Amino acid sequence: MKHEALKLFRSANREHLHFLWEKAKNNELDSLSDEDRRLAEAMLLHEDEFFNAFEFADVLHDREFDPDTDVNPFLHITIHTVIENQLAAKDPIEVFQFYNAMRKKKCSHHDTIHLIGAILVPLMFDTMKHQKPFDNDRYVSMLKKYKLRNPDKIWKLLDSSGDV
């Protein structure tokens, strides 16, 4: 039963993302809610990488992505949007501070969002894997710790340690 519910949720989600993709392609973002507009904008930013997935999201409802070998384009833009929402709300404020620090170091907006995602995602997966509350204190601590470093150094530290 749980697996069937997940399949239904994934199907509905991808149908909605396909709807947003159509709106984005047709430059109809003004008719969307803030959340949906951010998702649609994230899709446009990732069009070159994930065009086929977005174009056929409604028929890819049962496609599962292997986290060891595949990038899940739907999860990728969702995380991208979560970070955009955190920035817009300045919550936690450390996301906004980290973002500004990276931009001052000439890191692009898009690359900074991905860098924040590289910090956030392992914490999210740890939460899901161990079925425990999200460790916001650790997230904030990592953002504070890394904001003083150059983006290239942060990527190397994240890649080498495997532990944020």
QUICORSUL-V864383 format. One record per pair of residues at least 12 apart in sequence whose C-alpha atoms are under 7 Angstrom apart, sorted by the first residue. I is the first residue (numbers start at 1). J is the second residue. Records with the same first field share a line. If there is no record, write none. Layout:
# QUICORSUL-V864383
I=J  J
This chain:
# QUICORSUL-V864383
7=62
10=61
11=61  62
14=57  58  61
15=57  58
17=57
18=54  55  57  58
20=40
21=40  43  54
24=40  41  44
38=81
39=77  78  81
42=77  80  81
43=77
50=73
53=73
79=117
80=113
83=113
94=140  143  144
95=143
98=143  147
99=112
101=147
102=147  151
105=150
107=151
119=164
120=139
142=164
